[in-house]
Every structure is written in structure tokens, then in C-alpha cells.
Amino acid sequence: MEILVIDYDEYSLLLIDDFLTLNNFQVLTANNARTGLQIAREQQPNLIICELNLPRLSGYEVLRILRSEPSTAGIPFWFLSFEADMATRRRALQQGADGYFTKPINLNELLSAIRDRF
């Protein structure tokens, strides 16, 4: 199973990448939205985990673009953010996200959610 993680924070990218790799997932990483979009289009991963507050293109814009393209529209998409309020979480889900995780991320909860979904 292939998971794309999009986050401008190198620490978060490495942490999630290392943890998921140790748990037998193939992990693709992108440190910006444009690279993430390119990888999503080319690789069509099984899951995308994307930081909500990316510079230049927000996570909402990444989600909107991917949902508008037939080749990526059906890929499960989960947001990751420091914003823990219910209004932000609700907006993310209303925009079409399939899940929402807050930072600092609980890696065991993430793993459990992935295993439950797939």
C-alpha cells in the first residue's frame, strides 16, 4: 500500500515516513503542494495525508484540485493540522476530506485508522 504525505515540515515528514515504513507501508513524501499534486497524479497512491496550512497552495486547494481530476478524485484524503478546533475539522470534512488528524500526531492512532480503512 502506498501513502503520500504532503507537509512543509521536514520533521513531520520524516517522522511519519519512518513510522509508516517500519509498519510495512510504501511512503511517498512531498514538502510542498505542487510536488504533492505531481506525485498524486503520477503515482495515484492509496491514501494522501496532507497538511492543511501549506504555503502557496493550501491543503483545501490541493484537495479541490485532486477531487476535480478523474484519476485522483477517489483517493482517500486526510488532513493533518495543528488546528484542533471543531469548526476547522468540520470545514475540512465538508470540503471533502475523508479524515482529519491534529498535530502533534499520535502515530498509533494514525496506524490504527489506516488499518481500519484498508
SEDO-924745 format. One record per residue (C-alpha): x, y, z; residue in three letters. Coordinates in pm, 1 decimal. Example, Ala and Ser with C-alpha at 12.3 -4.5 7.8 and 13.67 -1.06 7.14 Angstrom:
# SEDO-924745
[[1230.0, -450.0, 780.0], ALA]
[[1367.0, -106.0, 714.0], SER]
//
This chain:
# SEDO-924745
[[0.0, 0.0, 0.0], MET]
[[130.8, 339.6, -99.9], GLU]
[[73.8, 653.0, 109.6], ILE]
[[159.0, 1007.5, 1.8], LEU]
[[239.0, 1252.8, 281.3], VAL]
[[242.9, 1624.6, 192.9], ILE]
[[382.8, 1856.4, 460.6], ASP]
[[615.8, 2155.9, 456.9], TYR]
[[757.3, 2048.9, 795.2], ASP]
[[1052.7, 1817.2, 734.2], GLU]
[[1033.0, 1677.1, 1087.9], TYR]
[[670.8, 1568.9, 1039.7], SER]
[[753.9, 1419.0, 701.2], LEU]
[[1043.5, 1216.2, 840.2], LEU]
[[852.4, 1107.5, 1148.9], LEU]
[[550.4, 982.0, 954.9], ILE]
[[764.3, 834.4, 675.6], ASP]
[[984.8, 639.4, 917.1], ASP]
[[693.1, 514.5, 1125.9], PHE]
[[481.2, 400.3, 832.3], LEU]
[[780.8, 244.4, 656.2], THR]
[[857.7, 45.1, 973.1], LEU]
[[497.4, -75.0, 957.0], ASN]
[[540.6, -205.4, 601.8], ASN]
[[385.4, 78.6, 401.4], PHE]
[[539.3, 241.6, 97.6], GLN]
[[561.3, 611.9, 168.5], VAL]
[[596.1, 895.0, -80.4], LEU]
[[671.4, 1241.8, 54.1], THR]
[[636.3, 1595.2, -75.7], ALA]
[[738.9, 1911.4, 106.8], ASN]
[[507.3, 2138.4, -92.8], ASN]
[[168.3, 2131.5, -261.4], ALA]
[[288.4, 2139.4, -622.1], ARG]
[[518.4, 1841.2, -574.4], THR]
[[242.0, 1661.6, -386.5], GLY]
[[-2.3, 1717.8, -672.6], LEU]
[[250.6, 1588.9, -923.5], GLN]
[[320.8, 1274.7, -720.9], ILE]
[[-51.0, 1213.4, -665.4], ALA]
[[-117.8, 1235.7, -1038.4], ARG]
[[175.2, 1016.2, -1138.8], GLU]
[[167.1, 753.2, -862.9], GLN]
[[-201.9, 751.2, -764.9], GLN]
[[-133.3, 640.5, -406.3], PRO]
[[-386.9, 452.1, -194.9], ASN]
[[-403.9, 736.5, 59.6], LEU]
[[-298.4, 1101.1, 80.8], ILE]
[[-220.0, 1268.4, 413.1], ILE]
[[-184.4, 1643.8, 364.4], CYS]
[[-100.8, 1935.8, 593.2], GLU]
[[-390.2, 2180.9, 593.2], LEU]
[[-184.7, 2500.5, 609.2], ASN]
[[64.9, 2460.3, 328.3], LEU]
[[236.2, 2770.6, 189.5], PRO]
[[126.8, 2897.5, -154.7], ARG]
[[-148.3, 2636.8, -213.4], LEU]
[[-345.4, 2539.7, 95.3], SER]
[[-445.1, 2186.0, 173.5], GLY]
[[-800.6, 2284.6, 80.2], TYR]
[[-679.7, 2381.9, -266.3], GLU]
[[-484.7, 2057.0, -301.4], VAL]
[[-798.2, 1863.2, -209.7], LEU]
[[-1015.7, 2064.2, -450.6], ARG]
[[-772.3, 2007.1, -739.3], ILE]
[[-738.0, 1634.0, -673.1], LEU]
[[-1114.0, 1586.0, -636.4], ARG]
[[-1170.7, 1763.8, -969.7], SER]
[[-948.5, 1523.7, -1164.3], GLU]
[[-1092.4, 1181.2, -1252.4], PRO]
[[-762.5, 997.7, -1194.4], SER]
[[-726.8, 1124.3, -836.2], THR]
[[-1086.2, 1200.8, -732.7], ALA]
[[-1136.2, 872.2, -549.2], GLY]
[[-813.4, 865.4, -349.1], ILE]
[[-886.7, 887.9, 25.4], PRO]
[[-757.9, 1220.9, 155.4], PHE]
[[-682.3, 1300.1, 520.4], TRP]
[[-583.8, 1637.7, 658.8], PHE]
[[-315.6, 1695.1, 917.9], LEU]
[[-300.9, 2021.8, 1114.3], SER]
[[-221.0, 2194.7, 1441.0], PHE]
[[-572.5, 2339.5, 1425.7], GLU]
[[-772.8, 2128.9, 1667.1], ALA]
[[-1099.4, 2323.7, 1680.4], ASP]
[[-1421.1, 2158.8, 1569.7], MET]
[[-1504.7, 2432.9, 1317.0], ALA]
[[-1186.3, 2364.8, 1119.7], THR]
[[-1237.0, 1989.2, 1139.4], ARG]
[[-1598.4, 2025.4, 1023.0], ARG]
[[-1497.4, 2254.4, 734.7], ARG]
[[-1230.1, 2005.5, 623.8], ALA]
[[-1480.1, 1721.7, 615.6], LEU]
[[-1740.2, 1938.4, 440.1], GLN]
[[-1479.9, 2022.5, 175.6], GLN]
[[-1448.7, 1651.2, 100.8], GLY]
[[-1170.2, 1524.0, 325.9], ALA]
[[-1211.1, 1167.3, 449.0], ASP]
[[-1027.8, 1221.5, 777.0], GLY]
[[-861.2, 1480.6, 998.9], TYR]
[[-569.9, 1441.2, 1240.2], PHE]
[[-421.2, 1700.8, 1470.1], THR]
[[-53.8, 1766.2, 1535.8], LYS]
[[138.8, 1654.1, 1717.4], PRO]
[[12.6, 1338.4, 1555.5], ILE]
[[-42.2, 1024.9, 1754.7], ASN]
[[125.7, 773.8, 1525.3], LEU]
[[-50.7, 474.8, 1676.6], ASN]
[[-389.2, 639.2, 1612.3], GLU]
[[-282.0, 709.2, 1254.5], LEU]
[[-175.0, 348.4, 1206.2], LEU]
[[-500.0, 223.1, 1354.4], SER]
[[-702.8, 449.7, 1122.8], ALA]
[[-509.5, 327.3, 819.6], ILE]
[[-560.3, -35.1, 915.4], ARG]
[[-931.0, 26.7, 981.5], ASP]
[[-975.9, 196.6, 644.7], ARG]
[[-780.7, -55.4, 441.1], PHE]
//
